[in-house]
Amino acid sequence: MFPKRLKNELRTRAKQADLPLSRFLAELVKREVSRTDGWPEGYFSQVFGGWEGEPLQRPPQGEYEKRAEL
């Protein structure tokens, strides 16, 4: 089913986390699923208003190009 190397790596990581293998795998799945559930926890408090440099300015964009009508 799984390559032996992968099984050994998972067991090693579970042991390092002091978790049974099944719990370790459940946590991995939960973490992966939560990544796709919208914004990460604390995202807006860390990012919103985070710019601390000079105020951003948009330079003039020039004129729109004139295209032939269809």
mmCIF file as Biopython writes it, N, C-alpha, C and O atoms, coordinates in Angstrom:
data_model
#
loop_
_atom_site.group_PDB
_atom_site.id
_atom_site.type_symbol
_atom_site.label_atom_id
_atom_site.label_alt_id
_atom_site.label_comp_id
_atom_site.label_asym_id
_atom_site.label_entity_id
_atom_site.label_seq_id
_atom_site.pdbx_PDB_ins_code
_atom_site.Cartn_x
_atom_site.Cartn_y
_atom_site.Cartn_z
_atom_site.occupancy
_atom_site.B_iso_or_equiv
_atom_site.auth_seq_id
_atom_site.auth_asym_id
_atom_site.pdbx_PDB_model_num
ATOM 1   N N  . MET A ? 1  ? 0.840   -1.189 0.000   1.0 0.0 1  A 1 
ATOM 2   C CA . MET A ? 1  ? 0.000   0.000  0.000   1.0 0.0 1  A 1 
ATOM 3   C C  . MET A ? 1  ? 0.883   1.250  0.000   1.0 0.0 1  A 1 
ATOM 4   O O  . MET A ? 1  ? 0.912   1.974  -0.996  1.0 0.0 1  A 1 
ATOM 5   N N  . PHE A ? 2  ? 1.605   1.521  1.096   1.0 0.0 2  A 1 
ATOM 6   C CA . PHE A ? 2  ? 2.559   2.628  1.165   1.0 0.0 2  A 1 
ATOM 7   C C  . PHE A ? 2  ? 3.953   2.058  1.000   1.0 0.0 2  A 1 
ATOM 8   O O  . PHE A ? 2  ? 4.226   0.943  1.444   1.0 0.0 2  A 1 
ATOM 9   N N  . PRO A ? 3  ? 4.833   2.809  0.368   1.0 0.0 3  A 1 
ATOM 10  C CA . PRO A ? 3  ? 6.232   2.364  0.342   1.0 0.0 3  A 1 
ATOM 11  C C  . PRO A ? 3  ? 6.781   2.294  1.764   1.0 0.0 3  A 1 
ATOM 12  O O  . PRO A ? 3  ? 6.407   3.091  2.625   1.0 0.0 3  A 1 
ATOM 13  N N  . LYS A ? 4  ? 7.658   1.348  1.996   1.0 0.0 4  A 1 
ATOM 14  C CA . LYS A ? 4  ? 8.214   1.148  3.339   1.0 0.0 4  A 1 
ATOM 15  C C  . LYS A ? 4  ? 8.882   2.417  3.873   1.0 0.0 4  A 1 
ATOM 16  O O  . LYS A ? 4  ? 8.768   2.737  5.057   1.0 0.0 4  A 1 
ATOM 17  N N  . ARG A ? 5  ? 9.577   3.132  2.990   1.0 0.0 5  A 1 
ATOM 18  C CA . ARG A ? 5  ? 10.262  4.366  3.412   1.0 0.0 5  A 1 
ATOM 19  C C  . ARG A ? 5  ? 9.267   5.384  3.946   1.0 0.0 5  A 1 
ATOM 20  O O  . ARG A ? 5  ? 9.542   6.054  4.942   1.0 0.0 5  A 1 
ATOM 21  N N  . LEU A ? 6  ? 8.101   5.511  3.290   1.0 0.0 6  A 1 
ATOM 22  C CA . LEU A ? 6  ? 7.074   6.446  3.734   1.0 0.0 6  A 1 
ATOM 23  C C  . LEU A ? 6  ? 6.497   6.022  5.077   1.0 0.0 6  A 1 
ATOM 24  O O  . LEU A ? 6  ? 6.295   6.856  5.959   1.0 0.0 6  A 1 
ATOM 25  N N  . LYS A ? 7  ? 6.233   4.740  5.233   1.0 0.0 7  A 1 
ATOM 26  C CA . LYS A ? 7  ? 5.726   4.235  6.519   1.0 0.0 7  A 1 
ATOM 27  C C  . LYS A ? 7  ? 6.695   4.562  7.639   1.0 0.0 7  A 1 
ATOM 28  O O  . LYS A ? 7  ? 6.291   5.033  8.702   1.0 0.0 7  A 1 
ATOM 29  N N  . ASN A ? 8  ? 7.977   4.311  7.399   1.0 0.0 8  A 1 
ATOM 30  C CA . ASN A ? 8  ? 8.987   4.579  8.426   1.0 0.0 8  A 1 
ATOM 31  C C  . ASN A ? 8  ? 9.064   6.066  8.766   1.0 0.0 8  A 1 
ATOM 32  O O  . ASN A ? 8  ? 9.187   6.437  9.934   1.0 0.0 8  A 1 
ATOM 33  N N  . GLU A ? 9  ? 8.992   6.907  7.748   1.0 0.0 9  A 1 
ATOM 34  C CA . GLU A ? 9  ? 9.037   8.360  7.974   1.0 0.0 9  A 1 
ATOM 35  C C  . GLU A ? 9  ? 7.843   8.826  8.794   1.0 0.0 9  A 1 
ATOM 36  O O  . GLU A ? 9  ? 7.994   9.637  9.707   1.0 0.0 9  A 1 
ATOM 37  N N  . LEU A ? 10 ? 6.650   8.315  8.472   1.0 0.0 10 A 1 
ATOM 38  C CA . LEU A ? 10 ? 5.451   8.686  9.230   1.0 0.0 10 A 1 
ATOM 39  C C  . LEU A ? 10 ? 5.542   8.223  10.675  1.0 0.0 10 A 1 
ATOM 40  O O  . LEU A ? 10 ? 5.198   8.966  11.595  1.0 0.0 10 A 1 
ATOM 41  N N  . ARG A ? 11 ? 6.000   7.007  10.871  1.0 0.0 11 A 1 
ATOM 42  C CA . ARG A ? 11 ? 6.159   6.502  12.246  1.0 0.0 11 A 1 
ATOM 43  C C  . ARG A ? 11 ? 7.163   7.347  13.034  1.0 0.0 11 A 1 
ATOM 44  O O  . ARG A ? 11 ? 6.940   7.664  14.202  1.0 0.0 11 A 1 
ATOM 45  N N  . THR A ? 12 ? 8.256   7.703  12.387  1.0 0.0 12 A 1 
ATOM 46  C CA . THR A ? 12 ? 9.283   8.519  13.054  1.0 0.0 12 A 1 
ATOM 47  C C  . THR A ? 12 ? 8.720   9.880  13.455  1.0 0.0 12 A 1 
ATOM 48  O O  . THR A ? 12 ? 8.925   10.339 14.578  1.0 0.0 12 A 1 
ATOM 49  N N  . ARG A ? 13 ? 8.013   10.517 12.532  1.0 0.0 13 A 1 
ATOM 50  C CA . ARG A ? 13 ? 7.437   11.846 12.830  1.0 0.0 13 A 1 
ATOM 51  C C  . ARG A ? 13 ? 6.362   11.766 13.907  1.0 0.0 13 A 1 
ATOM 52  O O  . ARG A ? 13 ? 6.267   12.656 14.753  1.0 0.0 13 A 1 
ATOM 53  N N  . ALA A ? 14 ? 5.562   10.723 13.885  1.0 0.0 14 A 1 
ATOM 54  C CA . ALA A ? 14 ? 4.543   10.546 14.922  1.0 0.0 14 A 1 
ATOM 55  C C  . ALA A ? 14 ? 5.206   10.380 16.282  1.0 0.0 14 A 1 
ATOM 56  O O  . ALA A ? 14 ? 4.757   10.948 17.277  1.0 0.0 14 A 1 
ATOM 57  N N  . LYS A ? 15 ? 6.273   9.600  16.315  1.0 0.0 15 A 1 
ATOM 58  C CA . LYS A ? 15 ? 6.990   9.385  17.577  1.0 0.0 15 A 1 
ATOM 59  C C  . LYS A ? 15 ? 7.596   10.694 18.080  1.0 0.0 15 A 1 
ATOM 60  O O  . LYS A ? 15 ? 7.549   10.984 19.276  1.0 0.0 15 A 1 
ATOM 61  N N  . GLN A ? 16 ? 8.165   11.484 17.165  1.0 0.0 16 A 1 
ATOM 62  C CA . GLN A ? 16 ? 8.740   12.781 17.541  1.0 0.0 16 A 1 
ATOM 63  C C  . GLN A ? 16 ? 7.676   13.722 18.088  1.0 0.0 16 A 1 
ATOM 64  O O  . GLN A ? 16 ? 7.950   14.527 18.978  1.0 0.0 16 A 1 
ATOM 65  N N  . ALA A ? 17 ? 6.469   13.621 17.559  1.0 0.0 17 A 1 
ATOM 66  C CA . ALA A ? 17 ? 5.359   14.460 18.015  1.0 0.0 17 A 1 
ATOM 67  C C  . ALA A ? 17 ? 4.695   13.871 19.254  1.0 0.0 17 A 1 
ATOM 68  O O  . ALA A ? 17 ? 3.756   14.455 19.795  1.0 0.0 17 A 1 
ATOM 69  N N  . ASP A ? 18 ? 5.181   12.712 19.704  1.0 0.0 18 A 1 
ATOM 70  C CA . ASP A ? 18 ? 4.637   12.008 20.868  1.0 0.0 18 A 1 
ATOM 71  C C  . ASP A ? 18 ? 3.145   11.716 20.685  1.0 0.0 18 A 1 
ATOM 72  O O  . ASP A ? 18 ? 2.335   11.911 21.591  1.0 0.0 18 A 1 
ATOM 73  N N  . LEU A ? 19 ? 2.809   11.237 19.468  1.0 0.0 19 A 1 
ATOM 74  C CA . LEU A ? 19 ? 1.427   10.903 19.135  1.0 0.0 19 A 1 
ATOM 75  C C  . LEU A ? 19 ? 1.369   9.498  18.552  1.0 0.0 19 A 1 
ATOM 76  O O  . LEU A ? 19 ? 2.314   9.046  17.906  1.0 0.0 19 A 1 
ATOM 77  N N  . PRO A ? 20 ? 0.250   8.808  18.786  1.0 0.0 20 A 1 
ATOM 78  C CA . PRO A ? 20 ? 0.064   7.548  18.054  1.0 0.0 20 A 1 
ATOM 79  C C  . PRO A ? 20 ? -0.011  7.854  16.558  1.0 0.0 20 A 1 
ATOM 80  O O  . PRO A ? 20 ? -0.424  8.944  16.161  1.0 0.0 20 A 1 
ATOM 81  N N  . LEU A ? 21 ? 0.382   6.905  15.747  1.0 0.0 21 A 1 
ATOM 82  C CA . LEU A ? 21 ? 0.405   7.127  14.305  1.0 0.0 21 A 1 
ATOM 83  C C  . LEU A ? 21 ? -0.956  7.571  13.774  1.0 0.0 21 A 1 
ATOM 84  O O  . LEU A ? 21 ? -1.029  8.479  12.945  1.0 0.0 21 A 1 
ATOM 85  N N  . SER A ? 22 ? -2.028  6.945  14.239  1.0 0.0 22 A 1 
ATOM 86  C CA . SER A ? 22 ? -3.359  7.312  13.741  1.0 0.0 22 A 1 
ATOM 87  C C  . SER A ? 22 ? -3.704  8.762  14.077  1.0 0.0 22 A 1 
ATOM 88  O O  . SER A ? 22 ? -4.291  9.464  13.254  1.0 0.0 22 A 1 
ATOM 89  N N  . ARG A ? 23 ? -3.347  9.210  15.270  1.0 0.0 23 A 1 
ATOM 90  C CA . ARG A ? 23 ? -3.620  10.591 15.667  1.0 0.0 23 A 1 
ATOM 91  C C  . ARG A ? 23 ? -2.772  11.570 14.858  1.0 0.0 23 A 1 
ATOM 92  O O  . ARG A ? 23 ? -3.245  12.626 14.437  1.0 0.0 23 A 1 
ATOM 93  N N  . PHE A ? 24 ? -1.512  11.197 14.651  1.0 0.0 24 A 1 
ATOM 94  C CA . PHE A ? 24 ? -0.608  12.022 13.855  1.0 0.0 24 A 1 
ATOM 95  C C  . PHE A ? 24 ? -1.154  12.206 12.438  1.0 0.0 24 A 1 
ATOM 96  O O  . PHE A ? 24 ? -1.160  13.317 11.909  1.0 0.0 24 A 1 
ATOM 97  N N  . LEU A ? 25 ? -1.611  11.113 11.828  1.0 0.0 25 A 1 
ATOM 98  C CA . LEU A ? 25 ? -2.177  11.178 10.481  1.0 0.0 25 A 1 
ATOM 99  C C  . LEU A ? 25 ? -3.452  12.013 10.461  1.0 0.0 25 A 1 
ATOM 100 O O  . LEU A ? 25 ? -3.682  12.778 9.524   1.0 0.0 25 A 1 
ATOM 101 N N  . ALA A ? 26 ? -4.285  11.868 11.498  1.0 0.0 26 A 1 
ATOM 102 C CA . ALA A ? 26 ? -5.510  12.661 11.578  1.0 0.0 26 A 1 
ATOM 103 C C  . ALA A ? 26 ? -5.178  14.152 11.655  1.0 0.0 26 A 1 
ATOM 104 O O  . ALA A ? 26 ? -5.850  14.969 11.026  1.0 0.0 26 A 1 
ATOM 105 N N  . GLU A ? 27 ? -4.149  14.507 12.419  1.0 0.0 27 A 1 
ATOM 106 C CA . GLU A ? 27 ? -3.741  15.908 12.531  1.0 0.0 27 A 1 
ATOM 107 C C  . GLU A ? 27 ? -3.217  16.440 11.196  1.0 0.0 27 A 1 
ATOM 108 O O  . GLU A ? 27 ? -3.487  17.585 10.835  1.0 0.0 27 A 1 
ATOM 109 N N  . LEU A ? 28 ? -2.470  15.616 10.466  1.0 0.0 28 A 1 
ATOM 110 C CA . LEU A ? 28 ? -1.987  16.033 9.147   1.0 0.0 28 A 1 
ATOM 111 C C  . LEU A ? 28 ? -3.146  16.322 8.201   1.0 0.0 28 A 1 
ATOM 112 O O  . LEU A ? 28 ? -3.141  17.321 7.482   1.0 0.0 28 A 1 
ATOM 113 N N  . VAL A ? 29 ? -4.131  15.440 8.211   1.0 0.0 29 A 1 
ATOM 114 C CA . VAL A ? 29 ? -5.298  15.623 7.341   1.0 0.0 29 A 1 
ATOM 115 C C  . VAL A ? 29 ? -6.063  16.867 7.752   1.0 0.0 29 A 1 
ATOM 116 O O  . VAL A ? 29 ? -6.468  17.655 6.898   1.0 0.0 29 A 1 
ATOM 117 N N  . LYS A ? 30 ? -6.265  17.052 9.044   1.0 0.0 30 A 1 
ATOM 118 C CA . LYS A ? 30 ? -7.001  18.222 9.538   1.0 0.0 30 A 1 
ATOM 119 C C  . LYS A ? 30 ? -6.287  19.514 9.138   1.0 0.0 30 A 1 
ATOM 120 O O  . LYS A ? 30 ? -6.930  20.476 8.717   1.0 0.0 30 A 1 
ATOM 121 N N  . ARG A ? 31 ? -4.974  19.536 9.267   1.0 0.0 31 A 1 
ATOM 122 C CA . ARG A ? 31 ? -4.194  20.718 8.903   1.0 0.0 31 A 1 
ATOM 123 C C  . ARG A ? 31 ? -4.308  21.000 7.406   1.0 0.0 31 A 1 
ATOM 124 O O  . ARG A ? 31 ? -4.462  22.150 6.996   1.0 0.0 31 A 1 
ATOM 125 N N  . GLU A ? 32 ? -4.233  19.954 6.599   1.0 0.0 32 A 1 
ATOM 126 C CA . GLU A ? 32 ? -4.321  20.120 5.146   1.0 0.0 32 A 1 
ATOM 127 C C  . GLU A ? 32 ? -5.698  20.621 4.739   1.0 0.0 32 A 1 
ATOM 128 O O  . GLU A ? 32 ? -5.805  21.496 3.879   1.0 0.0 32 A 1 
ATOM 129 N N  . VAL A ? 33 ? -6.739  20.091 5.333   1.0 0.0 33 A 1 
ATOM 130 C CA . VAL A ? 33 ? -8.099  20.503 4.995   1.0 0.0 33 A 1 
ATOM 131 C C  . VAL A ? 33 ? -8.346  21.935 5.435   1.0 0.0 33 A 1 
ATOM 132 O O  . VAL A ? 33 ? -9.013  22.690 4.727   1.0 0.0 33 A 1 
ATOM 133 N N  . SER A ? 34 ? -7.824  22.321 6.581   1.0 0.0 34 A 1 
ATOM 134 C CA . SER A ? 34 ? -8.065  23.676 7.085   1.0 0.0 34 A 1 
ATOM 135 C C  . SER A ? 34 ? -7.386  24.724 6.225   1.0 0.0 34 A 1 
ATOM 136 O O  . SER A ? 34 ? -7.798  25.884 6.240   1.0 0.0 34 A 1 
ATOM 137 N N  . ARG A ? 35 ? -6.356  24.353 5.476   1.0 0.0 35 A 1 
ATOM 138 C CA . ARG A ? 35 ? -5.687  25.304 4.586   1.0 0.0 35 A 1 
ATOM 139 C C  . ARG A ? 35 ? -6.617  25.786 3.491   1.0 0.0 35 A 1 
ATOM 140 O O  . ARG A ? 35 ? -6.461  26.897 2.984   1.0 0.0 35 A 1 
ATOM 141 N N  . THR A ? 36 ? -7.572  24.968 3.129   1.0 0.0 36 A 1 
ATOM 142 C CA . THR A ? 36 ? -8.461  25.329 2.033   1.0 0.0 36 A 1 
ATOM 143 C C  . THR A ? 36 ? -9.793  25.884 2.525   1.0 0.0 36 A 1 
ATOM 144 O O  . THR A ? 36 ? -10.702 26.106 1.725   1.0 0.0 36 A 1 
ATOM 145 N N  . ASP A ? 37 ? -9.919  26.110 3.819   1.0 0.0 37 A 1 
ATOM 146 C CA . ASP A ? 37 ? -11.166 26.616 4.390   1.0 0.0 37 A 1 
ATOM 147 C C  . ASP A ? 37 ? -11.184 28.130 4.503   1.0 0.0 37 A 1 
ATOM 148 O O  . ASP A ? 37 ? -11.770 28.660 5.447   1.0 0.0 37 A 1 
ATOM 149 N N  . GLY A ? 38 ? -10.573 28.830 3.593   1.0 0.0 38 A 1 
ATOM 150 C CA . GLY A ? 38 ? -10.582 30.284 3.653   1.0 0.0 38 A 1 
ATOM 151 C C  . GLY A ? 38 ? -9.251  30.834 4.134   1.0 0.0 38 A 1 
ATOM 152 O O  . GLY A ? 38 ? -8.196  30.240 3.912   1.0 0.0 38 A 1 
ATOM 153 N N  . TRP A ? 39 ? -9.320  31.970 4.791   1.0 0.0 39 A 1 
ATOM 154 C CA . TRP A ? 39 ? -8.115  32.669 5.229   1.0 0.0 39 A 1 
ATOM 155 C C  . TRP A ? 39 ? -7.510  31.988 6.445   1.0 0.0 39 A 1 
ATOM 156 O O  . TRP A ? 39 ? -8.246  31.502 7.304   1.0 0.0 39 A 1 
ATOM 157 N N  . PRO A ? 40 ? -6.177  31.940 6.538   1.0 0.0 40 A 1 
ATOM 158 C CA . PRO A ? 40 ? -5.527  31.360 7.717   1.0 0.0 40 A 1 
ATOM 159 C C  . PRO A ? 40 ? -5.884  32.141 8.977   1.0 0.0 40 A 1 
ATOM 160 O O  . PRO A ? 40 ? -6.175  33.336 8.911   1.0 0.0 40 A 1 
ATOM 161 N N  . GLU A ? 41 ? -5.863  31.479 10.097  1.0 0.0 41 A 1 
ATOM 162 C CA . GLU A ? 41 ? -6.177  32.118 11.370  1.0 0.0 41 A 1 
ATOM 163 C C  . GLU A ? 41 ? -5.226  33.291 11.612  1.0 0.0 41 A 1 
ATOM 164 O O  . GLU A ? 41 ? -4.012  33.152 11.463  1.0 0.0 41 A 1 
ATOM 165 N N  . GLY A ? 42 ? -5.776  34.429 11.981  1.0 0.0 42 A 1 
ATOM 166 C CA . GLY A ? 42 ? -4.983  35.620 12.272  1.0 0.0 42 A 1 
ATOM 167 C C  . GLY A ? 42 ? -4.498  36.370 11.043  1.0 0.0 42 A 1 
ATOM 168 O O  . GLY A ? 42 ? -3.727  37.321 11.174  1.0 0.0 42 A 1 
ATOM 169 N N  . TYR A ? 43 ? -4.927  35.971 9.856   1.0 0.0 43 A 1 
ATOM 170 C CA . TYR A ? 43 ? -4.422  36.574 8.622   1.0 0.0 43 A 1 
ATOM 171 C C  . TYR A ? 43 ? -4.658  38.084 8.586   1.0 0.0 43 A 1 
ATOM 172 O O  . TYR A ? 43 ? -3.726  38.851 8.340   1.0 0.0 43 A 1 
ATOM 173 N N  . PHE A ? 44 ? -5.884  38.509 8.827   1.0 0.0 44 A 1 
ATOM 174 C CA . PHE A ? 44 ? -6.195  39.933 8.696   1.0 0.0 44 A 1 
ATOM 175 C C  . PHE A ? 44 ? -5.552  40.777 9.791   1.0 0.0 44 A 1 
ATOM 176 O O  . PHE A ? 44 ? -5.158  41.915 9.535   1.0 0.0 44 A 1 
ATOM 177 N N  . SER A ? 45 ? -5.441  40.249 10.990  1.0 0.0 45 A 1 
ATOM 178 C CA . SER A ? 45 ? -4.802  41.026 12.046  1.0 0.0 45 A 1 
ATOM 179 C C  . SER A ? 45 ? -3.307  41.182 11.787  1.0 0.0 45 A 1 
ATOM 180 O O  . SER A ? 45 ? -2.694  42.144 12.250  1.0 0.0 45 A 1 
ATOM 181 N N  . GLN A ? 46 ? -2.721  40.250 11.055  1.0 0.0 46 A 1 
ATOM 182 C CA . GLN A ? 46 ? -1.294  40.336 10.745  1.0 0.0 46 A 1 
ATOM 183 C C  . GLN A ? 46 ? -1.022  41.160 9.493   1.0 0.0 46 A 1 
ATOM 184 O O  . GLN A ? 46 ? 0.031   41.789 9.382   1.0 0.0 46 A 1 
ATOM 185 N N  . VAL A ? 47 ? -1.962  41.162 8.549   1.0 0.0 47 A 1 
ATOM 186 C CA . VAL A ? 47 ? -1.707  41.783 7.253   1.0 0.0 47 A 1 
ATOM 187 C C  . VAL A ? 47 ? -2.372  43.146 7.108   1.0 0.0 47 A 1 
ATOM 188 O O  . VAL A ? 47 ? -1.743  44.083 6.615   1.0 0.0 47 A 1 
ATOM 189 N N  . PHE A ? 48 ? -3.616  43.278 7.520   1.0 0.0 48 A 1 
ATOM 190 C CA . PHE A ? 48 ? -4.362  44.515 7.315   1.0 0.0 48 A 1 
ATOM 191 C C  . PHE A ? 48 ? -3.663  45.679 8.004   1.0 0.0 48 A 1 
ATOM 192 O O  . PHE A ? 48 ? -3.393  45.625 9.204   1.0 0.0 48 A 1 
ATOM 193 N N  . GLY A ? 49 ? -3.376  46.716 7.255   1.0 0.0 49 A 1 
ATOM 194 C CA . GLY A ? 49 ? -2.698  47.880 7.818   1.0 0.0 49 A 1 
ATOM 195 C C  . GLY A ? 49 ? -1.228  47.624 8.087   1.0 0.0 49 A 1 
ATOM 196 O O  . GLY A ? 49 ? -0.588  48.391 8.807   1.0 0.0 49 A 1 
ATOM 197 N N  . GLY A ? 50 ? -0.688  46.570 7.527   1.0 0.0 50 A 1 
ATOM 198 C CA . GLY A ? 50 ? 0.687   46.194 7.814   1.0 0.0 50 A 1 
ATOM 199 C C  . GLY A ? 50 ? 1.748   46.991 7.078   1.0 0.0 50 A 1 
ATOM 200 O O  . GLY A ? 50 ? 2.918   46.938 7.456   1.0 0.0 50 A 1 
ATOM 201 N N  . TRP A ? 51 ? 1.376   47.733 6.033   1.0 0.0 51 A 1 
ATOM 202 C CA . TRP A ? 51 ? 2.365   48.496 5.288   1.0 0.0 51 A 1 
ATOM 203 C C  . TRP A ? 51 ? 2.884   49.630 6.145   1.0 0.0 51 A 1 
ATOM 204 O O  . TRP A ? 51 ? 2.104   50.430 6.661   1.0 0.0 51 A 1 
ATOM 205 N N  . GLU A ? 52 ? 4.210   49.706 6.303   1.0 0.0 52 A 1 
ATOM 206 C CA . GLU A ? 52 ? 4.795   50.722 7.158   1.0 0.0 52 A 1 
ATOM 207 C C  . GLU A ? 52 ? 5.759   51.638 6.404   1.0 0.0 52 A 1 
ATOM 208 O O  . GLU A ? 52 ? 6.459   52.444 7.018   1.0 0.0 52 A 1 
ATOM 209 N N  . GLY A ? 53 ? 5.798   51.515 5.082   1.0 0.0 53 A 1 
ATOM 210 C CA . GLY A ? 53 ? 6.696   52.352 4.292   1.0 0.0 53 A 1 
ATOM 211 C C  . GLY A ? 53 ? 6.012   53.644 3.870   1.0 0.0 53 A 1 
ATOM 212 O O  . GLY A ? 53 ? 4.991   54.046 4.428   1.0 0.0 53 A 1 
ATOM 213 N N  . GLU A ? 54 ? 6.606   54.277 2.873   1.0 0.0 54 A 1 
ATOM 214 C CA . GLU A ? 54 ? 6.025   55.496 2.317   1.0 0.0 54 A 1 
ATOM 215 C C  . GLU A ? 54 ? 4.641   55.181 1.754   1.0 0.0 54 A 1 
ATOM 216 O O  . GLU A ? 54 ? 4.397   54.055 1.321   1.0 0.0 54 A 1 
ATOM 217 N N  . PRO A ? 55 ? 3.731   56.160 1.753   1.0 0.0 55 A 1 
ATOM 218 C CA . PRO A ? 55 ? 2.412   55.909 1.164   1.0 0.0 55 A 1 
ATOM 219 C C  . PRO A ? 55 ? 2.548   55.472 -0.296  1.0 0.0 55 A 1 
ATOM 220 O O  . PRO A ? 55 ? 3.354   56.020 -1.048  1.0 0.0 55 A 1 
ATOM 221 N N  . LEU A ? 56 ? 1.769   54.504 -0.672  1.0 0.0 56 A 1 
ATOM 222 C CA . LEU A ? 56 ? 1.797   54.028 -2.050  1.0 0.0 56 A 1 
ATOM 223 C C  . LEU A ? 56 ? 1.072   55.006 -2.951  1.0 0.0 56 A 1 
ATOM 224 O O  . LEU A ? 56 ? 0.014   55.523 -2.591  1.0 0.0 56 A 1 
ATOM 225 N N  . GLN A ? 57 ? 1.633   55.261 -4.113  1.0 0.0 57 A 1 
ATOM 226 C CA . GLN A ? 57 ? 1.016   56.160 -5.074  1.0 0.0 57 A 1 
ATOM 227 C C  . GLN A ? 57 ? 1.005   55.477 -6.431  1.0 0.0 57 A 1 
ATOM 228 O O  . GLN A ? 57 ? 1.961   54.802 -6.813  1.0 0.0 57 A 1 
ATOM 229 N N  . ARG A ? 58 ? -0.093  55.666 -7.152  1.0 0.0 58 A 1 
ATOM 230 C CA . ARG A ? 58 ? -0.195  55.107 -8.496  1.0 0.0 58 A 1 
ATOM 231 C C  . ARG A ? 58 ? 0.146   56.206 -9.486  1.0 0.0 58 A 1 
ATOM 232 O O  . ARG A ? 58 ? -0.538  57.228 -9.529  1.0 0.0 58 A 1 
ATOM 233 N N  . PRO A ? 59 ? 1.192   56.017 -10.282 1.0 0.0 59 A 1 
ATOM 234 C CA . PRO A ? 59 ? 1.557   57.050 -11.249 1.0 0.0 59 A 1 
ATOM 235 C C  . PRO A ? 59 ? 0.519   57.121 -12.355 1.0 0.0 59 A 1 
ATOM 236 O O  . PRO A ? 59 ? -0.273  56.194 -12.525 1.0 0.0 59 A 1 
ATOM 237 N N  . PRO A ? 60 ? 0.516   58.220 -13.112 1.0 0.0 60 A 1 
ATOM 238 C CA . PRO A ? 60 ? -0.429  58.331 -14.228 1.0 0.0 60 A 1 
ATOM 239 C C  . PRO A ? 60 ? -0.282  57.131 -15.168 1.0 0.0 60 A 1 
ATOM 240 O O  . PRO A ? 60 ? 0.824   56.645 -15.408 1.0 0.0 60 A 1 
ATOM 241 N N  . GLN A ? 61 ? -1.397  56.674 -15.685 1.0 0.0 61 A 1 
ATOM 242 C CA . GLN A ? 61 ? -1.397  55.476 -16.517 1.0 0.0 61 A 1 
ATOM 243 C C  . GLN A ? 61 ? -1.387  55.757 -18.009 1.0 0.0 61 A 1 
ATOM 244 O O  . GLN A ? 61 ? -1.342  54.828 -18.815 1.0 0.0 61 A 1 
ATOM 245 N N  . GLY A ? 62 ? -1.429  57.005 -18.378 1.0 0.0 62 A 1 
ATOM 246 C CA . GLY A ? 62 ? -1.414  57.337 -19.793 1.0 0.0 62 A 1 
ATOM 247 C C  . GLY A ? 62 ? -2.802  57.194 -20.395 1.0 0.0 62 A 1 
ATOM 248 O O  . GLY A ? 62 ? -3.780  56.976 -19.679 1.0 0.0 62 A 1 
ATOM 249 N N  . GLU A ? 63 ? -2.881  57.317 -21.705 1.0 0.0 63 A 1 
ATOM 250 C CA . GLU A ? 63 ? -4.145  57.259 -22.423 1.0 0.0 63 A 1 
ATOM 251 C C  . GLU A ? 63 ? -4.404  55.827 -22.888 1.0 0.0 63 A 1 
ATOM 252 O O  . GLU A ? 63 ? -3.477  55.060 -23.146 1.0 0.0 63 A 1 
ATOM 253 N N  . TYR A ? 64 ? -5.690  55.490 -22.988 1.0 0.0 64 A 1 
ATOM 254 C CA . TYR A ? 64 ? -6.057  54.206 -23.575 1.0 0.0 64 A 1 
ATOM 255 C C  . TYR A ? 64 ? -5.694  54.200 -25.041 1.0 0.0 64 A 1 
ATOM 256 O O  . TYR A ? 64 ? -5.817  55.221 -25.718 1.0 0.0 64 A 1 
ATOM 257 N N  . GLU A ? 65 ? -5.249  53.066 -25.537 1.0 0.0 65 A 1 
ATOM 258 C CA . GLU A ? 65 ? -4.963  52.995 -26.957 1.0 0.0 65 A 1 
ATOM 259 C C  . GLU A ? 65 ? -6.257  52.975 -27.751 1.0 0.0 65 A 1 
ATOM 260 O O  . GLU A ? 65 ? -7.269  52.448 -27.289 1.0 0.0 65 A 1 
ATOM 261 N N  . LYS A ? 66 ? -6.224  53.537 -28.918 1.0 0.0 66 A 1 
ATOM 262 C CA . LYS A ? 66 ? -7.396  53.561 -29.776 1.0 0.0 66 A 1 
ATOM 263 C C  . LYS A ? 66 ? -7.344  52.324 -30.673 1.0 0.0 66 A 1 
ATOM 264 O O  . LYS A ? 66 ? -6.345  52.072 -31.346 1.0 0.0 66 A 1 
ATOM 265 N N  . ARG A ? 67 ? -8.436  51.558 -30.672 1.0 0.0 67 A 1 
ATOM 266 C CA . ARG A ? 67 ? -8.504  50.352 -31.485 1.0 0.0 67 A 1 
ATOM 267 C C  . ARG A ? 67 ? -9.584  50.495 -32.545 1.0 0.0 67 A 1 
ATOM 268 O O  . ARG A ? 67 ? -10.544 51.248 -32.385 1.0 0.0 67 A 1 
ATOM 269 N N  . ALA A ? 68 ? -9.407  49.770 -33.609 1.0 0.0 68 A 1 
ATOM 270 C CA . ALA A ? 68 ? -10.411 49.774 -34.672 1.0 0.0 68 A 1 
ATOM 271 C C  . ALA A ? 68 ? -11.687 49.113 -34.154 1.0 0.0 68 A 1 
ATOM 272 O O  . ALA A ? 68 ? -11.639 48.122 -33.425 1.0 0.0 68 A 1 
ATOM 273 N N  . GLU A ? 69 ? -12.815 49.677 -34.541 1.0 0.0 69 A 1 
ATOM 274 C CA . GLU A ? 69 ? -14.097 49.087 -34.125 1.0 0.0 69 A 1 
ATOM 275 C C  . GLU A ? 69 ? -14.382 47.860 -34.946 1.0 0.0 69 A 1 
ATOM 276 O O  . GLU A ? 69 ? -13.985 47.776 -36.108 1.0 0.0 69 A 1 
ATOM 277 N N  . LEU A ? 70 ? -15.072 46.900 -34.346 1.0 0.0 70 A 1 
ATOM 278 C CA . LEU A ? 70 ? -15.431 45.686 -35.073 1.0 0.0 70 A 1 
ATOM 279 C C  . LEU A ? 70 ? -16.754 45.845 -35.759 1.0 0.0 70 A 1 
ATOM 280 O O  . LEU A ? 70 ? -17.220 44.920 -36.423 1.0 0.0 70 A 1 
#
